[in-house]
Amino acid sequence: MKSERFPALAVKGFVALAEFLAPTGFLALAGFLALAGFLALAGFLALALVLTTPATPAAASSAQTPPAPAPSAGARVDDGPVRASILAGSWYPAAPDALRRDIAAYLQEATPDAPAGQIKGLIVPHAGYRYSGRVAAYAYKSIINRPVKRVVVIAPSHRARFSGVSVFDGAGYRTPLGVLPIDRALVQRLMAASDRISFVPEAHAREHSLEIQVPFIQTVAPDARLIPLVMGQQDLDFCRHLAQTLAETLPDDDGTLIIASSDLSHFHDDATARRLDSIVQDAVNAFAPEALADAIAAGRCEACGAGPMITAMLAARLGGADAARTLGYANSGDVTGDRRDVVGYMAAILYKKVADSSASDAKIDTPGGPGAPDTAAPAGANLSPEEKALLHKVAAQSIRSRLFGEKMPSLETDSKALNAARGAFVTLKKDGRLRGCIGHVVGRLPLIRTVSDMAIAAAFEDPRFPSTRPEEFDDLEFEISAMSPLAPIADIEDIIVGRHGIYIQNAFRSGLLLPQVATEYGWDRITFLEQTCKKAGLAKDAWQLPSTRIQIFSAEVF
């Protein structure tokens, strides 16, 4: 409307007249006119605000009244400023109900194979929910129903440049789900503990990598308080300093969870991204933060939140964690279908193993321990033809559910063999060539559940291959390998080609080949060992090193 332009025109007139009079010596009159112009503008704006703000009846229905807009970053509640959402409506839904539905769907879809133990930390991605929400849910689902009292989120700074780390010294972080309160007492203690921890407002103002975690935290840990950290410095020495400060400052109880926010490689083709991201996953699965730091420094892999990941692992280790496991992986190409320039996403947990728990590798569990090799199949060996047929059906339908949006197969069965905890690999082939192969050696879940999970992983998470496409499904061949326990060997003569598979570990590298692989390629024992070393990314003769651990297993293949 024309009347809405009047205040601005009036001010322009006053200012123009002031500019004309100033050079002529009428300075006092010029100043008066300029001041009058600004006062006129303020008056018009105040009147406009009164006239355009509708009254809200006290009895208005919430279904009819839109939610109040989020406050600015400077808005305050009882004990300090609240950081307003900058992502609602773009990176995730602005409507509370829609946001709750999306998160609930991601959590429902996630099938994390979380090991027994006390979870000390998570590693989660920080892209928009459309791209990385499904992956993040694998980590967040693992802490549902756990007594989380406080969450330390460590995120990288993408926009602000500063030294050290910034902690938001306010009342909370706001999202459409409400305000996640900040543990002000712990924030103050952290700043008092180190002069490299301070509140840098610009570090939080436009940073997405921390806020993107908040709605998930509000959903799975609704009673938790937040300690929000944004890292401006990510070198290993500073990561060690921050981890030590956290370990010395945080309460020594089971209620603390540390979350590292990080995406992986950026803007490579799918194959390159998966190769780079597998190096990060290897270091995480080996619970080797120093190895990850070395790999990042050498340019062998990428992660925008490498510092938060390294810090979280170091702090979790100081807090008693002794293992880590990746639970999910994907990249943006799995969502968009464009595999030319993708971004990688990983979900992982950092945990303290229970007394009888075993060391683990992603998708490959390794119990180890002294003793003679014993690769006898566990209870449930010699599966019946009907049980094998059911497992094949479950594997196929699990993949169909992801490809075509169909229902997941029912995992309810009366079969004792299929309900027994047992490891399994699912191998996919197309036109006689390998298309994907992922599995667990040690069984912590019922065999039928393991097969379902590993079928999905083989189709969509094998870093060597792009995710399976709908048009490929009818050409897929399925092979399932139900595993025996791993057993260390005293001598390589214990390896029987055609009966045993091999699992090799050295430092944070590991590799596994199934028994049938050696048969298919006609390898002898030495070649089998060499090829397993190559699978692990080791020199082919690394099996001879004293530091290399060799274990064997058998499998029922069908």
N, C-alpha and C positions, 0 to 999 in steps of 0.2 A: 504494500500500500504506500501511496505518496506520503502520508503522514509519518510513516516509519522512517523516512529519509530526512525529516525536518531537523532532528537534533544534530545529525552530522553536518547538514548544510549550515545550520546556525553557527556551529563551532568553526567551520571553515571561514565563515564571514568574519567572526571575531578575530581569528588568527591572521587573516589577510589584512584586516585593518591595523592590527598590532604591528605586523611586519612593515606596513607603510609608514606608520608613525615613528617607529623606533629610530630610523636614520635621521629624522628631522629634529631629534632632541627631546621629543615628548615621551621620555622613557617611562615615567610614572604612569601616564595614561595608557601607554602600550601594555605595560604589565597588568594594569587593571582590566583592560579588555581581554587579554589572554586568560586571566583568572576567571573572568565572568563567563567566558566561553566554556571552560571546563565545568564550572558549576552548573551551567545550563544543561550540559550533556548529562551530568549526574542526576539532575532533577528529572529530566525526561525519562532516563532509564529506570529510575525508581518507580515513577508513575506507571510506566509500561509493565514493569514486573507485577505491580499490584493488580493491574487490569487484566493481565493475561494468565494469572495463576488461578486455576479453578479450585473452588472449595471442594473438599472431599467429605461426604457424609460419613458420620461415625459408623453407621450401620451398613456401609457399602460392602457388597460381597467381594471376597478376594478373587473370585472367578471373573468378576467384571472389572475390577480395578487392576491395572498393570502394576508390576512390581516397581518399587522405587528405584531410580537409577543408582548405579554404584557411585559412591563418593569419590572425590578426587584423591590423589595420593596424600594430600594434606588434610583430609577429613579426619576428625578425631573422635575417639570414643572415650570411655572413662579414664583409661590409663595410657593414652598415647595415640599417635597417628595410625591409621589403617591404610595399608597399601591397596589401592583399588585394582581391579582386574583390567588388564590391557588386551586380553585374549578372548574374552567372552564374545561370542557372535562371529568369531573368525576361526580361531584355533580349536575351539570347542563351543558347543551351543550356549547361547545366552539365556535361554529359558531353563529354569531349574528342572522341570519335569523331563525335558528332552535330554539334558545333561545326565540326569540320574539313569534314564533309560539306556543311553549309550554306554555308560560305565558298567551298568548291570549286564548288558549284552556282552561286552568285552570279557568281563569276569566269568560269565556263564560259559563262554566259548573256550576260555583258557583251560588247558589241562596240564598244569605244571607237575613235573615229577620231582617234587621237593623231598630231599632226604630227611631221615630222622635226625633231629638235632635242634639246637637253639639258634634261631636266626638272629644274627647281629647286624646285618646290613643288606641292602639291595643295590643293584645297578639297573637303572631304567633309562629309556630313551626320552627325548624331549621335543619331538616333532608334534605337529598337530595331531589330534586324536584320530583323524581319518587315516593317517599314515602309520602312526606308531602306537596307537591306543591298544590294539590287540596284543602287541608284544609286551608292552608295559604291564598288561593285566596278568601275564604269567608270573611276574615277580610279586605284584600286589596281592594276588590271590593266595600266595603262600603265607601271608601274615594275617589272613582273616581269622578272627577269634583268638588272636594272640594278645596278651596284655600289654599293648603299646601305650606308654604314658607320654613319651616325648619323641619327636622325630627331628633329627638333624639332616637337613637337605643341603648338600654341597653341590653347587652349580657353577659352571664356567661363565665368565663375563664375555658376552658377544659384542657389546657396544661401548662400555666405559673402559678406559685405560687407567689402571691404578696398581700400586704395589700392595702385596699382602692379601687380606681377605676382608670383605665387608659383611657385617651382620646387621640386619635390619632392626633398629632399636625402636620399635613401635608396638602397637597393641595387637596387630594381626595382619593377615592377608585375606582380602575379600574375593570371593567368587560368587557365582549365582547360587551356590549352596550355603552361603553365609560367610561368616568370618572365622577363619582358623586362628585361634589365639596363639600369641607368641609367649614363650616362657621367658618373661622379662628378667627374672632373677638369674637364669643361666646365661642369658645374653650379657648381662652386666658382669657376671663372673668371668666369661670368656674375654671380654674387653679388658678387664683388670688383669687377666693372666698373661696377656701378650700385647706388646705395643704394635704388633703387626696385624692385630684384629681391631677394626674400627667400623664406624658407620659412615659409608660413602653413599649419600643419597642417590647420585646418578647411577650407581651400580645396580640398583634395584628398580629404578624408575621405568625402564623399557626392557628389562631382561625377561625373556620368555622361559628360559630353561628351568627356572625355579618355580614360577607360577604354574606351569603346566602340570606339576606334580600335585598341586594342592587339592583339586577335586578328588583325585584318587585317594589321597590321605584322608580327606573328610569322609569318604565312603567306607574305607576298610578299617580305619582307626579313628572313629568319631570322637573319642575322648582324649586324643593326643594333643599336645601342645607343640608348637613349631619353633625350631631354631634355624632361621634361614641364612645360609652363607653363600656369598658369591665370590668366587676366586678371581682375583686379578693377576695372580702369579701362580704358575703351575710347575716350576722346576722341582726336581726331586728333593732337594734340601728343604724347600719350603713345605712341600707335602709332608715330610717327616716332622717338621716343626709343628705344623697344624695338627697332625695326627697325635703327636705327643701331648699337645695342649688339650685337645679334646679328651684324650684318655685320662688326663689328670684332673679335668674339670667336671666331666659328666658323672652323674651318680653311678655307682658300681652296683647296678641291679639289672633285672631282666626287662625293664620297661623302656630301655633306650634303643632306638633303631636309627641307623645311619643310612642315608640314601644318597648315592652318587648319581647325578644327572648327566648323561652323555649320549650323544649319537656316535656312530662309528665313521667309516670312510664317507667322503663326500664327492659326488659327481664323477664317478668312474662308471665304466660299463659294468654290467651285472657280474661277469666272470671275475674281473679285476677286483671289484668290491668284495666279493665273497672270499677271494684269496687273502686280501688284506685283513678283512674282518675275522677270518679264521685265526690269524696270528694273535689278535686281541683275545679271542675266546680261549685259545690255548693258554695264554698267560693267566687269564682269570681262573680257568679251571684248575690250573696248577697252583692257584693261590700264591702267585709270584708277582707282587707289585713292582719289585725291582726289575724283574725281567720285562714287564710291560713298559716301565720307564725307559729301559735300554732300547727296546724295539721302537718306541715312539721317537726317541732321540736320533736313532739311526735311520729313520724314515721307512722302516719296514712295515709300518701300519699307521693308521690315523684314528684319532678320536678327539673331537672338540672338547670333551670333558675328561681328557686323560688325567689331569690333575685331580679332579674330584674322585675318579675311580681309584687312583693310586692312594690318595689320602684315605678314602673309605676302607680300602683293604688294610692299610697300615693301622688305622685306628681300630678296626674290627679285630685285627690280630692282637693288638695290645689289650683288647677287651676280652680275649679268650677264644676268638674264632680260629679255627685251624683248617678250614676247607672252604671251597667255593664251587658253585656249579651254575653253568648257564642253563636256563630253562626255556628260552625261546630266542629265535633269530628270524629276521626277515629284512627286506629292504623296500624302498619306495616303489620299485618296479613290480613287486608282488601286489601292489594296490592299483597302480596306474596302468600296468602292462607295458610301460615304456622302460626298457632296460638299457638305454644308452647312457643316461646320467642319473645314477641312483644314490640314495643315502642309506646307510646301514643302521639297523636297530637291534639291540640285544637286551635281554632281561636276564639277570643273574641274582643269586643269593650268596651271602657270606655267612657262614654258620660254624658253630661249635659242634663237632660230632659227639654223639652219645658214646658211652663207654665201649659198646660193642660195634660201633659204626666203623666203616672202612673208608679208606681213601677213595676218591672218586675222580673220574674224568667225564667231561660232558658226553652224554649218551653212552658212556662206557664206564661201568663201575668196577673198581679193582680192589678186592679184599686183601690180597696178599697174605703175608704171614708165613711162618716157617712150616716145614713139613714136606713130606714126599708128595709128588703130584697125585691128585685124585680127581679125575675128570669124569667120574660116574655121574650120570644124569640125575637130577633131583627127582623128588616125588612128582609124578605126572609124566614121566618119560613113556615112550611107546604109546603115543596118543592114538586113539582109535581113528578110523577113517572119518567117522562123523564129526569128531572133535577137530580134526584137521580141516574138514570142509567148512565148519563153522568159523574157524579162524580166518580162512581165506575170505569168507563172506564179510566178516567184520572188517578186515583190512580194506577190501574194495569199497564197502559202504562208507567207511570213515573218510576215504578220499573223496568219494562222491559228495559227501555232505559239505566239504569245503569248496568243491568245484561248482556244484549246482544248487547249493543252498538247501539240500535235502536234510532230513532228520539224521542225527547220529544213530548208529546201530545200537540196539539194546545189548548191554554187557551182562545182563542177568542170565545166569545159567546154573543148573544143578550139578554140573561136572566138577568133581573135586580136582581133576587135573587142570582144568582151565581156571579154577579159582585159586590154585596154588601159586605162591610167589615164585616167579621164574623169569629169567632174562630172555630176550628174544631180539632178533634182527629181522627187519623186513627189507627185502631186496626187490627193486622194480627194474624190469628190463623192457626195452622197446626194440623191436626188430632184432632181438638177440643180443642187444648191447645194453650195458648198464645204464640205468636212468636215475638211480638213487638207491642208497643203502644206508640206513641208520638203525641203531639198536642199543640195547643195554645188555651187558654181560651178566651182571648180578641182578637177581630178581627181588625187588622190594614191593612190587605190585602184582596183582593177579595176572597170570599169563594173558588172559583175554584182554585186559586193559592195556598191558604192555604192547600187544600186537596192534591194537587200535591207535595208540599214541605214536608208535614207531612207523606205522603206515603213513600217517599224516606227516611226520618228520621226514621220511624218505621222499615223499612227494613234494614237500614245500620248503624243507630246511637243509637239505644236503648242500653244503657250500660249493660243491663241485659242479652243480647243475642249476639251471634256471628252474623256477617253480613249474610244476606240471600244469599244462593248459587243458581246458575242457576238451578240445578236439583230440587230445592225445589219449584220453582215458581208455577208449575201446581197444587201443593197441598195446596197453600195458600188460606185462606178464608178472605175476606175483610169486615170490619165493619167501617162505618163512623158515627161520632157523631158531628153534627152541634150544636155549643154551644150558650147558652144565656150568658149575662154578669154575672160576679161575683157579689155577694152581701153579705155584712157582716151580721151576725145574732146577735140578742140581747139575744137569749136563744136557747138552743139546741132543744127545742120543735118546733122551726121553721123548723127543718130538717124533710122532709117527705121522708122516705125510699121508693125507687122505682121511685121517681120523681127527687130528688136532688142528685147531686154529691157534694163532700166535698173537699175543699182545705184548708190545715192547714200550718201555718208558725210559726216558733219559732227561733229567732236568724237567723243563716244562713242556717237552715234546713227547708225544705218544702216538702209536699207530696200531691198528688191529686189522688182521685179515682172517676171514672165515675159512674153515677147513676145506670147503669145496673149491676155493680159489686156486689152491695149489694143484688140485686134481685137474681142474679145467685147463690150466696152462701147462701142465706137465712138469712142474718144478720139482727139483730135489730139495732136500732139507736146507742146504746152504742158500740156494736161490730163494727159498721161501723166507728165510731169515733176512736176506738182503732186501727183498721186496717189502717186507714189513718195516724195515728201517726206512726205506724210501717213503713209504706211506706216512711215517712219523716225521718226515722232513729231516732225517738224519743221514749221515754218510752211510753207504751200504754196508760197511764193515763195522758200524757202531755197535752191533750186537756183541762184539768181542770186548768192548770196554768194561772195566770193572764197575763203572757207574751205571751201566745199563741193566735194567731189570726185565727179565723175560718170563712170561707166564703163558700157560697153555689152557685150552678148553676144548670141549667137544660140543657137537650140536646135532639135534634131530632135524633134518632138512626135508621140507615137503612143499 
